[in-house]
Amino acid sequence: MPLFSKKKQGSFGKSPKRRAGSLSSLTSQDEQKANDMALKLQLDENELIFDSTTGQWYSEANVGGTNAATLRKQNILLQEQNNALKLKNDILMDMIVGLRADLAMKGKELDAIKGV
C-alpha cells in the first residue's frame, strides 16, 4: 500500500477553516513597545540614540558638556592646523635640501682649488 496515494482511506473529511482574529491590537502594542524601548549606544561619555522614525543616530548632551557640533568644529580646526604644519615642514625640508646641495657644491669647489 503506497504512502502517498491519491485515494483517501477511510472517511477523513475536510476540517472547517478557522477565521483569523484581529491582529490590530497586537501590532499597536508592538509599536508602542518599540517606541518606549529606544536603542542607545554609550561610548565612554558619549551616548548615541537611534531614532527609528528617521533611521539616524543622534547624540544627547554629554556629561563633559561637549556635543557633536563642538567636536566637529574642533576637528575642522585641528585639521587646518595640521595642514599648516605640514606646509611648514615641506618648506623647511626644501630649505635643507637646497642648503645641502650648496654645501656639496662648495665642497667640490674647495677640492678643485686644493688640487690646483
A tleap script that builds the chain and sets N, CA, C and O, in Angstrom:
source leaprc.protein.ff14SB
mol = sequence {
  NMET PRO LEU PHE SER LYS LYS LYS GLN GLY
  SER PHE GLY LYS SER PRO LYS ARG ARG ALA
  GLY SER LEU SER SER LEU THR SER GLN ASP
  GLU GLN LYS ALA ASN ASP MET ALA LEU LYS
  LEU GLN LEU ASP GLU ASN GLU LEU ILE PHE
  ASP SER THR THR GLY GLN TRP TYR SER GLU
  ALA ASN VAL GLY GLY THR ASN ALA ALA THR
  LEU ARG LYS GLN ASN ILE LEU LEU GLN GLU
  GLN ASN ASN ALA LEU LYS LEU LYS ASN ASP
  ILE LEU MET ASP MET ILE VAL GLY LEU ARG
  ALA ASP LEU ALA MET LYS GLY LYS GLU LEU
  ASP ALA ILE LYS GLY CVAL
}
set mol.1.N position { 0.830 -1.170 0.000 }
set mol.1.CA position { 0.000 0.000 0.000 }
set mol.1.C position { 0.885 1.248 0.000 }
set mol.1.O position { 1.679 1.430 0.923 }
set mol.2.N position { 0.768 2.100 -1.003 }
set mol.2.CA position { 1.637 3.263 -1.087 }
set mol.2.C position { 1.272 4.314 -0.031 }
set mol.2.O position { 0.116 4.457 0.369 }
set mol.3.N position { 2.296 5.033 0.396 }
set mol.3.CA position { 2.081 6.054 1.418 }
set mol.3.C position { 1.393 7.299 0.864 }
set mol.3.O position { 0.540 7.892 1.524 }
set mol.4.N position { 1.760 7.675 -0.314 }
set mol.4.CA position { 1.234 8.914 -0.902 }
set mol.4.C position { 0.284 8.606 -2.046 }
set mol.4.O position { 0.562 8.909 -3.206 }
set mol.5.N position { -0.778 8.033 -1.717 }
set mol.5.CA position { -1.740 7.715 -2.781 }
set mol.5.C position { -2.788 8.808 -2.863 }
set mol.5.O position { -3.022 9.529 -1.893 }
set mol.6.N position { -3.422 8.929 -4.033 }
set mol.6.CA position { -4.428 9.955 -4.236 }
set mol.6.C position { -5.771 9.541 -3.654 }
set mol.6.O position { -6.637 10.383 -3.419 }
set mol.7.N position { -5.940 8.273 -3.428 }
set mol.7.CA position { -7.207 7.787 -2.891 }
set mol.7.C position { -7.206 7.972 -1.388 }
set mol.7.O position { -6.192 7.761 -0.723 }
set mol.8.N position { -8.356 8.370 -0.860 }
set mol.8.CA position { -8.478 8.551 0.580 }
set mol.8.C position { -8.886 7.231 1.206 }
set mol.8.O position { -9.768 6.522 0.722 }
set mol.9.N position { -8.222 6.942 2.276 }
set mol.9.CA position { -8.559 5.749 3.025 }
set mol.9.C position { -9.452 6.177 4.191 }
set mol.9.O position { -9.055 7.059 4.953 }
set mol.10.N position { -10.570 5.626 4.352 }
set mol.10.CA position { -11.460 5.965 5.447 }
set mol.10.C position { -12.266 7.215 5.123 }
set mol.10.O position { -12.297 7.665 3.977 }
set mol.11.N position { -12.905 7.762 6.122 }
set mol.11.CA position { -13.739 8.942 5.899 }
set mol.11.C position { -13.125 10.153 6.596 }
set mol.11.O position { -13.613 10.616 7.627 }
set mol.12.N position { -12.055 10.643 6.010 }
set mol.12.CA position { -11.437 11.851 6.535 }
set mol.12.C position { -12.039 13.034 5.789 }
set mol.12.O position { -11.796 13.198 4.593 }
set mol.13.N position { -12.795 13.832 6.454 }
set mol.13.CA position { -13.395 14.988 5.814 }
set mol.13.C position { -12.506 16.209 6.022 }
set mol.13.O position { -11.601 16.210 6.856 }
set mol.14.N position { -12.783 17.221 5.260 }
set mol.14.CA position { -12.010 18.438 5.412 }
set mol.14.C position { -12.450 19.136 6.687 }
set mol.14.O position { -13.635 19.197 7.014 }
set mol.15.N position { -11.463 19.658 7.392 }
set mol.15.CA position { -11.804 20.394 8.605 }
set mol.15.C position { -12.217 21.805 8.217 }
set mol.15.O position { -11.733 22.329 7.214 }
set mol.16.N position { -13.087 22.423 8.976 }
set mol.16.CA position { -13.520 23.774 8.613 }
set mol.16.C position { -12.379 24.773 8.797 }
set mol.16.O position { -11.546 24.627 9.691 }
set mol.17.N position { -12.358 25.786 7.939 }
set mol.17.CA position { -11.312 26.789 8.017 }
set mol.17.C position { -11.540 27.668 9.230 }
set mol.17.O position { -12.675 27.988 9.584 }
set mol.18.N position { -10.439 28.053 9.860 }
set mol.18.CA position { -10.531 28.936 11.021 }
set mol.18.C position { -10.463 30.374 10.564 }
set mol.18.O position { -9.779 30.712 9.598 }
set mol.19.N position { -11.178 31.204 11.271 }
set mol.19.CA position { -11.133 32.623 10.956 }
set mol.19.C position { -10.051 33.269 11.819 }
set mol.19.O position { -9.941 33.009 13.017 }
set mol.20.N position { -9.273 34.104 11.179 }
set mol.20.CA position { -8.207 34.795 11.902 }
set mol.20.C position { -8.808 35.937 12.705 }
set mol.20.O position { -9.656 36.682 12.214 }
set mol.21.N position { -8.357 36.063 13.947 }
set mol.21.CA position { -8.812 37.156 14.796 }
set mol.21.C position { -8.112 38.446 14.409 }
set mol.21.O position { -7.175 38.437 13.611 }
set mol.22.N position { -8.554 39.524 14.959 }
set mol.22.CA position { -7.973 40.824 14.648 }
set mol.22.C position { -6.585 40.924 15.268 }
set mol.22.O position { -6.413 40.670 16.461 }
set mol.23.N position { -5.606 41.291 14.465 }
set mol.23.CA position { -4.237 41.441 14.942 }
set mol.23.C position { -3.875 42.897 15.194 }
set mol.23.O position { -2.738 43.204 15.554 }
set mol.24.N position { -4.843 43.800 15.006 }
set mol.24.CA position { -4.529 45.224 15.145 }
set mol.24.C position { -4.102 45.574 16.563 }
set mol.24.O position { -3.232 46.424 16.750 }
set mol.25.N position { -4.693 44.939 17.560 }
set mol.25.CA position { -4.306 45.243 18.939 }
set mol.25.C position { -2.886 44.768 19.220 }
set mol.25.O position { -2.162 45.401 19.988 }
set mol.26.N position { -2.481 43.656 18.604 }
set mol.26.CA position { -1.123 43.156 18.812 }
set mol.26.C position { -0.097 44.065 18.166 }
set mol.26.O position { 0.942 44.343 18.765 }
set mol.27.N position { -0.365 44.532 16.963 }
set mol.27.CA position { 0.610 45.384 16.284 }
set mol.27.C position { 0.745 46.729 16.981 }
set mol.27.O position { 1.849 47.266 17.066 }
set mol.28.N position { -0.345 47.282 17.479 }
set mol.28.CA position { -0.236 48.568 18.168 }
set mol.28.C position { 0.563 48.415 19.456 }
set mol.28.O position { 1.311 49.319 19.830 }
set mol.29.N position { 0.414 47.282 20.139 }
set mol.29.CA position { 1.199 47.046 21.354 }
set mol.29.C position { 2.675 46.898 21.018 }
set mol.29.O position { 3.532 47.403 21.744 }
set mol.30.N position { 2.981 46.201 19.908 }
set mol.30.CA position { 4.374 46.036 19.495 }
set mol.30.C position { 5.000 47.374 19.127 }
set mol.30.O position { 6.151 47.636 19.475 }
set mol.31.N position { 4.248 48.226 18.425 }
set mol.31.CA position { 4.761 49.533 18.045 }
set mol.31.C position { 5.015 50.399 19.275 }
set mol.31.O position { 6.001 51.133 19.339 }
set mol.32.N position { 4.119 50.304 20.238 }
set mol.32.CA position { 4.289 51.098 21.454 }
set mol.32.C position { 5.512 50.626 22.229 }
set mol.32.O position { 6.257 51.445 22.769 }
set mol.33.N position { 5.725 49.315 22.289 }
set mol.33.CA position { 6.917 48.779 22.962 }
set mol.33.C position { 8.182 49.242 22.254 }
set mol.33.O position { 9.166 49.588 22.907 }
set mol.34.N position { 8.164 49.252 20.926 }
set mol.34.CA position { 9.337 49.685 20.154 }
set mol.34.C position { 9.620 51.162 20.390 }
set mol.34.O position { 10.781 51.565 20.466 }
set mol.35.N position { 8.567 51.977 20.508 }
set mol.35.CA position { 8.767 53.396 20.765 }
set mol.35.C position { 9.281 53.641 22.178 }
set mol.35.O position { 10.107 54.528 22.390 }
set mol.36.N position { 8.807 52.872 23.135 }
set mol.36.CA position { 9.258 53.028 24.523 }
set mol.36.C position { 10.695 52.571 24.690 }
set mol.36.O position { 11.432 53.100 25.521 }
set mol.37.N position { 11.087 51.587 23.899 }
set mol.37.CA position { 12.403 50.987 24.040 }
set mol.37.C position { 13.334 51.573 22.978 }
set mol.37.O position { 13.478 51.004 21.896 }
set mol.38.N position { 13.960 52.699 23.280 }
set mol.38.CA position { 14.870 53.347 22.340 }
set mol.38.C position { 16.214 52.631 22.365 }
set mol.38.O position { 16.661 52.169 23.414 }
set mol.39.N position { 16.840 52.544 21.223 }
set mol.39.CA position { 18.142 51.906 21.093 }
set mol.39.C position { 19.216 52.923 21.433 }
set mol.39.O position { 19.335 53.956 20.774 }
set mol.40.N position { 19.999 52.628 22.468 }
set mol.40.CA position { 21.030 53.556 22.929 }
set mol.40.C position { 22.387 52.877 22.871 }
set mol.40.O position { 22.517 51.676 23.109 }
set mol.41.N position { 23.394 53.679 22.549 }
set mol.41.CA position { 24.768 53.198 22.479 }
set mol.41.C position { 25.628 54.180 23.246 }
set mol.41.O position { 25.616 55.379 22.969 }
set mol.42.N position { 26.381 53.664 24.218 }
set mol.42.CA position { 27.216 54.545 25.019 }
set mol.42.C position { 28.680 54.183 24.814 }
set mol.42.O position { 29.098 53.048 25.040 }
set mol.43.N position { 29.456 55.191 24.375 }
set mol.43.CA position { 30.886 55.061 24.168 }
set mol.43.C position { 31.565 56.082 25.061 }
set mol.43.O position { 31.478 57.283 24.804 }
set mol.44.N position { 32.233 55.630 26.093 }
set mol.44.CA position { 32.831 56.498 27.104 }
set mol.44.C position { 31.771 57.457 27.639 }
set mol.44.O position { 30.797 57.023 28.252 }
set mol.45.N position { 31.953 58.757 27.412 }
set mol.45.CA position { 30.989 59.733 27.913 }
set mol.45.C position { 29.920 60.065 26.879 }
set mol.45.O position { 28.962 60.772 27.192 }
set mol.46.N position { 30.064 59.576 25.670 }
set mol.46.CA position { 29.134 59.894 24.588 }
set mol.46.C position { 28.011 58.872 24.546 }
set mol.46.O position { 28.248 57.665 24.597 }
set mol.47.N position { 26.790 59.370 24.454 }
set mol.47.CA position { 25.636 58.488 24.338 }
set mol.47.C position { 24.897 58.808 23.056 }
set mol.47.O position { 24.476 59.944 22.840 }
set mol.48.N position { 24.740 57.803 22.204 }
set mol.48.CA position { 24.031 57.957 20.933 }
set mol.48.C position { 22.684 57.245 21.030 }
set mol.48.O position { 22.584 56.158 21.599 }
set mol.49.N position { 21.658 57.867 20.471 }
set mol.49.CA position { 20.314 57.298 20.496 }
set mol.49.C position { 19.839 57.164 19.058 }
set mol.49.O position { 19.978 58.094 18.263 }
set mol.50.N position { 19.271 55.993 18.720 }
set mol.50.CA position { 18.786 55.731 17.365 }
set mol.50.C position { 17.330 56.143 17.271 }
set mol.50.O position { 16.501 55.708 18.071 }
set mol.51.N position { 17.017 56.984 16.293 }
set mol.51.CA position { 15.650 57.408 16.033 }
set mol.51.C position { 15.090 56.516 14.940 }
set mol.51.O position { 15.509 56.607 13.786 }
set mol.52.N position { 14.138 55.648 15.297 }
set mol.52.CA position { 13.626 54.675 14.338 }
set mol.52.C position { 12.747 55.323 13.274 }
set mol.52.O position { 12.563 54.750 12.200 }
set mol.53.N position { 12.206 56.499 13.549 }
set mol.53.CA position { 11.357 57.144 12.539 }
set mol.53.C position { 12.186 57.708 11.399 }
set mol.53.O position { 11.784 57.612 10.239 }
set mol.54.N position { 13.351 58.303 11.710 }
set mol.54.CA position { 14.210 58.864 10.661 }
set mol.54.C position { 15.302 57.895 10.244 }
set mol.54.O position { 15.858 58.020 9.153 }
set mol.55.N position { 15.615 56.931 11.100 }
set mol.55.CA position { 16.663 55.970 10.786 }
set mol.55.C position { 18.057 56.524 10.987 }
set mol.55.O position { 19.005 56.058 10.355 }
set mol.56.N position { 18.201 57.526 11.871 }
set mol.56.CA position { 19.503 58.140 12.094 }
set mol.56.C position { 19.844 58.134 13.580 }
set mol.56.O position { 18.975 58.028 14.446 }
set mol.57.N position { 21.144 58.250 13.838 }
set mol.57.CA position { 21.651 58.331 15.203 }
set mol.57.C position { 21.822 59.800 15.567 }
set mol.57.O position { 22.212 60.606 14.721 }
set mol.58.N position { 21.536 60.154 16.807 }
set mol.58.CA position { 21.812 61.491 17.303 }
set mol.58.C position { 22.338 61.387 18.722 }
set mol.58.O position { 22.132 60.382 19.403 }
set mol.59.N position { 23.020 62.440 19.160 }
set mol.59.CA position { 23.623 62.391 20.488 }
set mol.59.C position { 22.930 63.371 21.413 }
set mol.59.O position { 22.481 64.439 20.998 }
set mol.60.N position { 22.855 62.991 22.648 }
set mol.60.CA position { 22.325 63.860 23.683 }
set mol.60.C position { 23.462 64.704 24.213 }
set mol.60.O position { 24.621 64.470 23.872 }
set mol.61.N position { 23.144 65.689 25.048 }
set mol.61.CA position { 24.199 66.485 25.679 }
set mol.61.C position { 25.019 65.560 26.565 }
set mol.61.O position { 24.471 64.806 27.370 }
set mol.62.N position { 26.317 65.624 26.413 }
set mol.62.CA position { 27.197 64.710 27.125 }
set mol.62.C position { 27.501 65.212 28.529 }
set mol.62.O position { 27.196 66.352 28.879 }
set mol.63.N position { 28.100 64.348 29.315 }
set mol.63.CA position { 28.453 64.682 30.683 }
set mol.63.C position { 29.495 65.792 30.701 }
set mol.63.O position { 29.420 66.696 31.533 }
set mol.64.N position { 30.452 65.734 29.806 }
set mol.64.CA position { 31.515 66.732 29.758 }
set mol.64.C position { 31.077 68.045 29.140 }
set mol.64.O position { 31.861 68.994 29.124 }
set mol.65.N position { 29.868 68.140 28.636 }
set mol.65.CA position { 29.382 69.376 28.044 }
set mol.65.C position { 29.721 69.508 26.570 }
set mol.65.O position { 29.360 70.510 25.952 }
set mol.66.N position { 30.397 68.539 25.990 }
set mol.66.CA position { 30.716 68.605 24.564 }
set mol.66.C position { 29.671 67.813 23.794 }
set mol.66.O position { 29.253 66.735 24.217 }
set mol.67.N position { 29.267 68.346 22.688 }
set mol.67.CA position { 28.339 67.609 21.845 }
set mol.67.C position { 28.938 67.465 20.454 }
set mol.67.O position { 30.080 67.860 20.219 }
set mol.68.N position { 28.182 66.911 19.556 }
set mol.68.CA position { 28.713 66.602 18.225 }
set mol.68.C position { 29.119 67.864 17.466 }
set mol.68.O position { 30.117 67.846 16.744 }
set mol.69.N position { 28.374 68.952 17.611 }
set mol.69.CA position { 28.690 70.175 16.860 }
set mol.69.C position { 30.031 70.755 17.293 }
set mol.69.O position { 30.829 71.159 16.448 }
set mol.70.N position { 30.285 70.799 18.582 }
set mol.70.CA position { 31.563 71.349 19.049 }
set mol.70.C position { 32.712 70.426 18.683 }
set mol.70.O position { 33.817 70.888 18.399 }
set mol.71.N position { 32.460 69.130 18.690 }
set mol.71.CA position { 33.513 68.192 18.290 }
set mol.71.C position { 33.847 68.345 16.809 }
set mol.71.O position { 35.010 68.240 16.419 }
set mol.72.N position { 32.831 68.591 15.985 }
set mol.72.CA position { 33.079 68.800 14.555 }
set mol.72.C position { 33.896 70.070 14.327 }
set mol.72.O position { 34.826 70.081 13.520 }
set mol.73.N position { 33.540 71.149 15.051 }
set mol.73.CA position { 34.283 72.402 14.916 }
set mol.73.C position { 35.732 72.216 15.338 }
set mol.73.O position { 36.648 72.703 14.674 }
set mol.74.N position { 35.935 71.513 16.436 }
set mol.74.CA position { 37.290 71.272 16.924 }
set mol.74.C position { 38.064 70.402 15.934 }
set mol.74.O position { 39.257 70.616 15.718 }
set mol.75.N position { 37.396 69.435 15.341 }
set mol.75.CA position { 38.033 68.567 14.354 }
set mol.75.C position { 38.480 69.373 13.137 }
set mol.75.O position { 39.590 69.180 12.642 }
set mol.76.N position { 37.625 70.273 12.652 }
set mol.76.CA position { 37.981 71.108 11.498 }
set mol.76.C position { 39.166 72.003 11.834 }
set mol.76.O position { 40.079 72.155 11.022 }
set mol.77.N position { 39.160 72.599 13.032 }
set mol.77.CA position { 40.259 73.457 13.459 }
set mol.77.C position { 41.573 72.679 13.524 }
set mol.77.O position { 42.610 73.169 13.076 }
set mol.78.N position { 41.529 71.481 14.074 }
set mol.78.CA position { 42.742 70.660 14.169 }
set mol.78.C position { 43.238 70.226 12.794 }
set mol.78.O position { 44.446 70.141 12.577 }
set mol.79.N position { 42.334 69.953 11.871 }
set mol.79.CA position { 42.744 69.593 10.515 }
set mol.79.C position { 43.432 70.764 9.822 }
set mol.79.O position { 44.422 70.576 9.114 }
set mol.80.N position { 42.910 71.971 10.024 }
set mol.80.CA position { 43.540 73.155 9.431 }
set mol.80.C position { 44.931 73.383 10.012 }
set mol.80.O position { 45.867 73.708 9.282 }
set mol.81.N position { 45.066 73.212 11.328 }
set mol.81.CA position { 46.378 73.364 11.962 }
set mol.81.C position { 47.345 72.301 11.454 }
set mol.81.O position { 48.521 72.585 11.225 }
set mol.82.N position { 46.861 71.100 11.281 }
set mol.82.CA position { 47.702 70.012 10.785 }
set mol.82.C position { 48.182 70.308 9.363 }
set mol.82.O position { 49.343 70.064 9.034 }
set mol.83.N position { 47.287 70.835 8.523 }
set mol.83.CA position { 47.678 71.187 7.153 }
set mol.83.C position { 48.732 72.293 7.149 }
set mol.83.O position { 49.671 72.248 6.355 }
set mol.84.N position { 48.582 73.292 8.037 }
set mol.84.CA position { 49.565 74.381 8.114 }
set mol.84.C position { 50.925 73.845 8.557 }
set mol.84.O position { 51.959 74.258 8.031 }
set mol.85.N position { 50.925 72.935 9.516 }
set mol.85.CA position { 52.195 72.354 9.982 }
set mol.85.C position { 52.849 71.500 8.898 }
set mol.85.O position { 54.074 71.489 8.777 }
set mol.86.N position { 52.054 70.793 8.119 }
set mol.86.CA position { 52.616 70.007 7.013 }
set mol.86.C position { 53.264 70.913 5.979 }
set mol.86.O position { 54.328 70.599 5.446 }
set mol.87.N position { 52.613 72.048 5.697 }
set mol.87.CA position { 53.166 73.006 4.745 }
set mol.87.C position { 54.480 73.582 5.257 }
set mol.87.O position { 55.439 73.696 4.495 }
set mol.88.N position { 54.539 73.946 6.533 }
set mol.88.CA position { 55.778 74.460 7.127 }
set mol.88.C position { 56.886 73.412 7.067 }
set mol.88.O position { 58.040 73.733 6.780 }
set mol.89.N position { 56.534 72.172 7.336 }
set mol.89.CA position { 57.507 71.081 7.290 }
set mol.89.C position { 58.065 70.918 5.875 }
set mol.89.O position { 59.270 70.737 5.701 }
set mol.90.N position { 57.193 70.980 4.864 }
set mol.90.CA position { 57.649 70.864 3.473 }
set mol.90.C position { 58.604 72.008 3.101 }
set mol.90.O position { 59.613 71.791 2.429 }
set mol.91.N position { 58.274 73.220 3.544 }
set mol.91.CA position { 59.143 74.372 3.247 }
set mol.91.C position { 60.516 74.193 3.887 }
set mol.91.O position { 61.543 74.436 3.253 }
set mol.92.N position { 60.525 73.766 5.151 }
set mol.92.CA position { 61.803 73.559 5.837 }
set mol.92.C position { 62.621 72.439 5.193 }
set mol.92.O position { 63.843 72.543 5.091 }
set mol.93.N position { 61.955 71.381 4.764 }
set mol.93.CA position { 62.668 70.280 4.096 }
set mol.93.C position { 63.278 70.758 2.776 }
set mol.93.O position { 64.404 70.385 2.447 }
set mol.94.N position { 62.547 71.575 2.022 }
set mol.94.CA position { 63.089 72.137 0.773 }
set mol.94.C position { 64.310 73.013 1.056 }
set mol.94.O position { 65.287 72.983 0.308 }
set mol.95.N position { 64.252 73.797 2.144 }
set mol.95.CA position { 65.384 74.646 2.503 }
set mol.95.C position { 66.607 73.798 2.861 }
set mol.95.O position { 67.727 74.126 2.472 }
set mol.96.N position { 66.392 72.721 3.593 }
set mol.96.CA position { 67.502 71.839 3.986 }
set mol.96.C position { 68.122 71.195 2.757 }
set mol.96.O position { 69.346 71.114 2.656 }
set mol.97.N position { 67.293 70.733 1.818 }
set mol.97.CA position { 67.813 70.104 0.598 }
set mol.97.C position { 68.635 71.118 -0.192 }
set mol.97.O position { 69.703 70.789 -0.708 }
set mol.98.N position { 68.136 72.354 -0.286 }
set mol.98.CA position { 68.879 73.396 -1.001 }
set mol.98.C position { 70.218 73.692 -0.343 }
set mol.98.O position { 71.228 73.831 -1.032 }
set mol.99.N position { 70.238 73.788 0.980 }
set mol.99.CA position { 71.484 74.064 1.699 }
set mol.99.C position { 72.491 72.920 1.546 }
set mol.99.O position { 73.690 73.161 1.406 }
set mol.100.N position { 72.006 71.687 1.571 }
set mol.100.CA position { 72.919 70.544 1.402 }
set mol.100.C position { 73.499 70.521 0.002 }
set mol.100.O position { 74.664 70.171 -0.187 }
set mol.101.N position { 72.680 70.898 -0.994 }
set mol.101.CA position { 73.188 70.953 -2.365 }
set mol.101.C position { 74.253 72.034 -2.487 }
set mol.101.O position { 75.286 71.821 -3.122 }
set mol.102.N position { 74.005 73.207 -1.876 }
set mol.102.CA position { 75.000 74.284 -1.889 }
set mol.102.C position { 76.280 73.851 -1.190 }
set mol.102.O position { 77.377 74.142 -1.667 }
set mol.103.N position { 76.149 73.164 -0.071 }
set mol.103.CA position { 77.317 72.695 0.682 }
set mol.103.C position { 78.127 71.690 -0.130 }
set mol.103.O position { 79.358 71.727 -0.130 }
set mol.104.N position { 77.428 70.793 -0.823 }
set mol.104.CA position { 78.134 69.812 -1.651 }
set mol.104.C position { 78.877 70.505 -2.785 }
set mol.104.O position { 79.994 70.108 -3.114 }
set mol.105.N position { 78.285 71.533 -3.391 }
set mol.105.CA position { 78.923 72.253 -4.473 }
set mol.105.C position { 80.145 73.022 -3.943 }
set mol.105.O position { 81.185 73.047 -4.601 }
set mol.106.N position { 80.031 73.637 -2.782 }
set mol.106.CA position { 81.165 74.354 -2.186 }
set mol.106.C position { 82.297 73.388 -1.854 }
set mol.106.O position { 83.473 73.720 -2.007 }
set mol.107.N position { 81.933 72.189 -1.397 }
set mol.107.CA position { 82.957 71.180 -1.105 }
set mol.107.C position { 83.714 70.771 -2.348 }
set mol.107.O position { 84.930 70.587 -2.295 }
set mol.108.N position { 83.019 70.622 -3.477 }
set mol.108.CA position { 83.686 70.267 -4.733 }
set mol.108.C position { 84.588 71.407 -5.195 }
set mol.108.O position { 85.679 71.159 -5.708 }
set mol.109.N position { 84.149 72.653 -5.020 }
set mol.109.CA position { 84.979 73.802 -5.400 }
set mol.109.C position { 86.253 73.848 -4.555 }
set mol.109.O position { 87.338 74.130 -5.063 }
set mol.110.N position { 86.106 73.568 -3.267 }
set mol.110.CA position { 87.280 73.552 -2.377 }
set mol.110.C position { 88.252 72.471 -2.798 }
set mol.110.O position { 89.461 72.700 -2.831 }
set mol.111.N position { 87.734 71.286 -3.124 }
set mol.111.CA position { 88.604 70.202 -3.577 }
set mol.111.C position { 89.319 70.581 -4.870 }
set mol.111.O position { 90.486 70.243 -5.072 }
set mol.112.N position { 88.601 71.290 -5.744 }
set mol.112.CA position { 89.214 71.706 -7.020 }
set mol.112.C position { 90.301 72.732 -6.777 }
set mol.112.O position { 91.338 72.696 -7.439 }
set mol.113.N position { 90.085 73.659 -5.829 }
set mol.113.CA position { 91.097 74.675 -5.517 }
set mol.113.C position { 92.307 74.017 -4.856 }
set mol.113.O position { 93.441 74.382 -5.165 }
set mol.114.N position { 92.102 73.083 -3.981 }
set mol.114.CA position { 93.213 72.395 -3.308 }
set mol.114.C position { 94.027 71.586 -4.300 }
set mol.114.O position { 95.243 71.456 -4.152 }
set mol.115.N position { 93.378 71.053 -5.288 }
set mol.115.CA position { 94.052 70.235 -6.274 }
set mol.115.C position { 94.915 71.040 -7.223 }
set mol.115.O position { 95.783 70.470 -7.884 }
set mol.116.N position { 94.714 72.301 -7.312 }
set mol.116.CA position { 95.485 73.140 -8.236 }
set mol.116.C position { 96.806 73.449 -7.659 }
set mol.116.O position { 97.605 74.145 -8.285 }
savepdb mol mol.pdb
quit
